Amino acid sequence: MIIGHKGTSAYAPENTLPSIRKAVEMGVKCIEIDVQLTKDKEIVVIHDYTLNRTTNGKGWIKEKTLKEIKDYDAGSWFGKAFEDEKVPTLAEVAEIIPKDVWLNIEIKSIARERGDIEARIWAIIKAHDILDRVIISSFDHVSLLKFRKLDQDIKIGLLIYAYWIHPWEMIEQSGIKPYSIHPAIEYLDEAFVAEGKKRGYKVFPYTINTKDEYLYAMKLGVDGIFSDYPDMAERNQ
């Protein structure tokens, strides 16, 4: 399975509705997006903690209201065809996801600023009846544990950017009970994949954008990959 990273960020501005629609058109069955809280506690879909890179605005997401964020252009930086695209909300994304497509929602949070983002995400995906086709992921494992306490059945993906000394003991003692492990491709090897699958976890490495990375991941027998190129398999036949 190829998971569309930020939609299909090689072909449309990342984390926008056109990027998500393009991924669907390309046949992607799971789409990853990033979410965080605005000043007025709305859930917006954007990767960086500031507006600077992917919009024509400046400043921190946490210091802007949803109305203020919606005033900015989130598409022109990628190309004129996407001029005046807006930063979407999680609710807007949930409304356009087809019933046969999964959504990987990555929570972007800073430890010193933790709030109630988990409960707000849970309420939105429950209201849109997509709980059974959502994976919640984050590098903030405390946030993932909060989500597990909210919902014992939802699928959780544990993001890792390291090669832990005792990874499986740490994971199983955490209480998170993940469905999948999402390791950085730089830290992935055959032993990790084999042990993860033996223990019943799906293994989805990120972010696979080159032929060498793709062939390496396939050789290891991973369950899927995150890629900016949803057509990665076709590109490397």
C-alpha positions as CSV (number, residue, x, y, z in Angstrom):
1,M,0.0,0.0,0.0
2,I,1.3,3.4,-0.9
3,I,0.1,6.1,1.5
4,G,-0.1,9.6,-0.1
5,H,2.1,11.9,1.9
6,K,0.3,15.2,2.6
7,G,-2.1,14.1,-0.2
8,T,0.0,13.8,-3.2
9,S,2.6,16.5,-2.5
10,A,4.7,15.9,-5.6
11,Y,1.8,16.9,-7.8
12,A,-0.2,19.5,-5.9
13,P,0.3,21.8,-2.9
14,E,0.7,19.6,0.2
15,N,-2.2,19.2,2.7
16,T,-4.7,21.0,0.4
17,L,-8.0,19.8,-0.9
18,P,-6.6,19.6,-4.5
19,S,-3.7,17.4,-3.2
20,I,-6.1,15.1,-1.5
21,R,-8.4,14.9,-4.6
22,K,-5.5,14.2,-6.8
23,A,-4.4,11.3,-4.6
24,V,-7.9,9.9,-4.8
25,E,-7.8,10.2,-8.6
26,M,-4.5,8.3,-8.7
27,G,-6.1,5.4,-6.8
28,V,-4.5,6.0,-3.4
29,K,-6.3,4.0,-0.7
30,C,-4.7,5.8,2.3
31,I,-3.9,9.5,2.5
32,E,-1.7,11.1,5.2
33,I,-2.4,14.7,6.5
34,D,-1.0,16.8,9.3
35,V,-3.2,18.7,11.8
36,Q,-2.8,21.2,14.5
37,L,-4.8,23.7,16.6
38,T,-5.5,27.4,15.7
39,K,-5.7,30.1,18.3
40,D,-9.5,29.6,18.4
41,K,-9.1,25.8,18.8
42,E,-10.1,24.8,15.3
43,I,-8.3,21.8,13.6
44,V,-6.5,22.9,10.5
45,V,-4.5,20.7,8.0
46,I,-1.0,22.0,7.7
47,H,2.4,20.6,8.4
48,D,4.6,23.4,9.7
49,Y,4.0,25.2,12.9
50,T,4.1,28.5,11.0
51,L,2.4,29.8,7.8
52,N,5.7,30.9,6.3
53,R,6.6,28.0,3.9
54,T,3.3,26.9,2.5
55,T,1.2,30.1,2.4
56,N,1.7,33.8,1.6
57,G,1.2,34.5,5.3
58,K,3.6,34.8,8.2
59,G,3.4,33.7,11.8
60,W,2.5,30.8,14.1
61,I,-0.6,28.7,13.5
62,K,-1.3,28.8,17.2
63,E,-1.4,32.6,17.2
64,K,-3.9,32.8,14.3
65,T,-7.7,32.2,14.2
66,L,-9.2,30.0,11.6
67,K,-10.6,33.1,9.9
68,E,-7.2,34.7,9.7
69,I,-5.6,31.5,8.3
70,K,-8.3,31.3,5.6
71,D,-7.3,34.7,4.3
72,Y,-4.0,33.4,3.1
73,D,-3.2,31.7,-0.2
74,A,-1.9,28.1,0.3
75,G,-1.4,27.2,-3.3
76,S,0.4,29.8,-5.3
77,W,3.8,28.8,-3.9
78,F,3.4,25.5,-5.7
79,G,2.0,26.8,-9.0
80,K,-0.3,29.3,-10.6
81,A,-3.0,26.6,-11.2
82,F,-3.4,26.5,-7.4
83,E,-3.7,30.2,-6.8
84,D,-5.9,31.2,-3.8
85,E,-6.2,27.6,-2.5
86,K,-6.9,27.7,1.3
87,V,-5.6,25.8,4.3
88,P,-8.4,23.3,4.9
89,T,-9.9,22.2,8.1
90,L,-10.0,18.5,9.2
91,A,-13.8,18.6,8.8
92,E,-13.4,19.8,5.2
93,V,-11.1,16.9,4.4
94,A,-13.3,14.4,6.2
95,E,-16.2,15.5,4.0
96,I,-14.4,14.7,0.7
97,I,-12.7,11.4,1.6
98,P,-14.4,8.5,-0.3
99,K,-15.7,5.6,1.7
100,D,-13.0,3.2,0.4
101,V,-10.1,5.5,1.3
102,W,-8.4,5.6,4.7
103,L,-7.1,8.8,6.4
104,N,-3.8,8.9,8.4
105,I,-4.1,11.9,10.6
106,E,-0.7,13.0,12.0
107,I,-1.0,15.2,15.1
108,K,1.5,18.0,15.2
109,S,1.9,19.2,18.8
110,I,4.6,20.7,21.0
111,A,5.0,19.2,24.4
112,R,4.8,22.4,26.3
113,E,1.6,23.4,24.6
114,R,-0.4,20.3,24.8
115,G,-4.2,20.9,24.9
116,D,-7.3,19.0,23.9
117,I,-6.4,18.5,20.3
118,E,-7.0,14.7,20.6
119,A,-10.6,15.1,21.8
120,R,-11.3,17.6,19.1
121,I,-10.0,15.3,16.4
122,W,-11.9,12.4,17.8
123,A,-15.2,14.4,17.8
124,I,-14.7,15.4,14.2
125,I,-13.9,12.0,12.8
126,K,-16.8,10.5,14.8
127,A,-19.2,13.1,13.5
128,H,-18.1,12.2,9.9
129,D,-18.4,8.5,10.6
130,I,-14.8,7.6,9.6
131,L,-13.5,6.2,12.8
132,D,-13.1,2.7,11.2
133,R,-10.9,4.0,8.4
134,V,-8.6,6.4,10.3
135,I,-5.1,5.9,11.6
136,I,-3.9,8.5,14.2
137,S,-0.2,9.0,14.3
138,S,2.3,11.4,15.9
139,F,5.9,11.8,17.1
140,D,4.3,12.9,20.4
141,H,3.7,9.6,22.0
142,V,2.0,11.2,25.0
143,S,-0.6,12.5,22.6
144,L,-1.1,9.0,21.2
145,L,-1.6,7.6,24.7
146,K,-4.2,10.3,25.3
147,F,-6.0,9.2,22.1
148,R,-5.9,5.5,23.1
149,K,-7.6,6.4,26.4
150,L,-10.3,8.2,24.4
151,D,-10.9,5.3,22.1
152,Q,-9.8,1.7,22.7
153,D,-10.5,0.6,19.1
154,I,-9.1,3.3,16.9
155,K,-6.0,2.5,14.9
156,I,-2.8,4.3,16.1
157,G,0.4,4.6,14.2
158,L,3.6,5.1,16.2
159,L,6.0,7.5,14.4
160,I,9.7,6.9,15.1
161,Y,12.7,8.9,14.1
162,A,15.4,6.8,15.8
163,Y,16.6,3.3,16.3
164,W,15.7,2.5,19.8
165,I,17.8,0.0,21.9
166,H,14.7,-1.9,23.1
167,P,12.0,-0.7,20.8
168,W,9.5,-3.5,21.3
169,E,9.6,-3.4,25.1
170,M,9.1,0.4,25.0
171,I,6.2,0.1,22.6
172,E,4.5,-2.7,24.5
173,Q,5.0,-1.0,27.9
174,S,3.7,2.3,26.6
175,G,0.0,1.4,26.8
176,I,-0.5,2.9,23.3
177,K,-1.3,-0.4,21.7
178,P,-0.5,0.7,18.2
179,Y,-1.9,-0.8,15.0
180,S,1.2,0.2,13.0
181,I,4.8,1.4,13.4
182,H,6.0,4.3,11.2
183,P,9.8,4.3,11.2
184,A,12.0,6.7,9.2
185,I,13.5,4.8,6.2
186,E,17.0,5.8,7.4
187,Y,16.6,3.7,10.6
188,L,14.9,0.7,9.0
189,D,16.5,-2.7,8.6
190,E,15.4,-6.3,8.0
191,A,15.5,-7.3,11.7
192,F,13.1,-4.4,12.7
193,V,10.6,-5.2,10.0
194,A,10.7,-8.9,10.7
195,E,10.2,-8.4,14.5
196,G,7.5,-5.9,14.0
197,K,5.5,-8.1,11.8
198,K,6.1,-11.1,14.1
199,R,4.5,-9.1,16.9
200,G,1.5,-8.2,14.8
201,Y,2.2,-4.7,13.8
202,K,2.0,-3.2,10.3
203,V,5.2,-1.5,9.3
204,F,4.9,1.7,7.2
205,P,8.2,3.6,6.7
206,Y,8.4,7.2,5.6
207,T,9.1,9.1,3.3
208,I,10.0,7.0,0.3
209,N,10.7,9.2,-2.7
210,T,13.6,7.6,-4.6
211,K,13.9,4.3,-6.5
212,D,16.6,3.1,-4.2
213,E,14.5,3.7,-1.1
214,Y,11.5,2.1,-2.7
215,L,13.4,-1.1,-3.8
216,Y,15.0,-1.3,-0.3
217,A,11.6,-1.1,1.4
218,M,10.1,-3.7,-0.9
219,K,13.0,-6.0,-0.2
220,L,12.4,-5.7,3.5
221,G,8.8,-6.7,3.0
222,V,7.1,-3.7,4.6
223,D,3.3,-3.5,4.6
224,G,3.2,-0.1,2.9
225,I,5.1,3.2,2.4
226,F,4.5,6.9,2.8
227,S,5.5,8.7,-0.4
228,D,5.0,12.1,-2.0
229,Y,4.6,10.1,-5.2
230,P,1.4,7.9,-5.1
231,D,2.5,6.4,-8.4
232,M,5.8,5.2,-6.9
233,A,5.2,1.6,-7.8
234,E,4.5,2.5,-11.5
235,R,7.5,4.8,-11.6
236,N,9.8,2.0,-10.6
237,Q,8.6,-1.0,-12.5
